[in-house]
Amino acid sequence: NEIELKNNNNNDASNKLEARHPFVGLVDHVSVMSITSQEIRTTTPTTAAAASAARQIGSQIDQSNSNSIKIHYYGMACPNNTPLATVRRKTSFFNSGGAHDNNENQQQQLYEKGECTIGTPLEFVENYNIRLTPNVDFGTAKTLTQVLRGRNIATKGMGVSGVEALTLPYIRHAADHGGNVVYEVACNLLEPKIGSVEMIEVELEKWIQQQKQQLSKYDGDDTNDQYDRDYFVEEAYRVGTTEEQCLSVLKNADEDEYWMRYDQQVFSRFNEFLGYK
């Protein structure tokens, strides 16, 4: 997730980001997943090992940071096997970043480095976000969320199977983008082999056509061509990796030296992001 960094003299102009996704801390989420968990939904040696590893990671983070981070466990790492979605509602996630309100500093006051969710998901969850343009207001953005949300299939006859969707406001710099707020529909693909990115794109195109028809009622058919995809959608993009990408890395990288190089690369990029040499 993108965060805003400030230096000691409060001259943060060069570090401001155009948008901030909701977050709970410097490290939002650590997922430890057994590669067999998608096929086996009960406790097995591999899923138990994943849960144990998640708890060890959480314990180490907690001890290393002198209780300045609040750890939330989910899945099999949690004694009650609580789903991530339920745990996240107990955090400051929905009161942060672009979704903040007047209590936006609450998590910083309680925990210096925020919070972190750590656990073991049953499914490999993919993420796909659709950032809309300033031409799309909050009410209209919510209609796209409804079109994509999987739980609406049974009740409203719309949606993509296995997709969780949330409408999030983003803070914009008006001088650069012509509007100080845009909205993004953030999607969790809980079953990406069933409800895929391709299916989301199909429904997105249908939604765009519906919006064009609505606008043409007011502006006339002769102006319909000006409302193309770019009028509504700034960017639609994956967040993170896919299951296939992860399995490919695990299959092709079985030497300790590879992982040492990989870890060093991640560490170096993280330091670079934070502004350290």
Helices and strands as residue ranges (DSSP letters): G 13-15, E 29-31, H 45-64, E 70-75, H 84-88, G 93-95, G 97-99, H 106-110, E 115-120, E 126-132, H 138-148, H 152-156, E 163-171, H 174-177, E 181-189, H 197-219, G 221-226, H 229-232, E 233-239, H 243-252, H 256-274
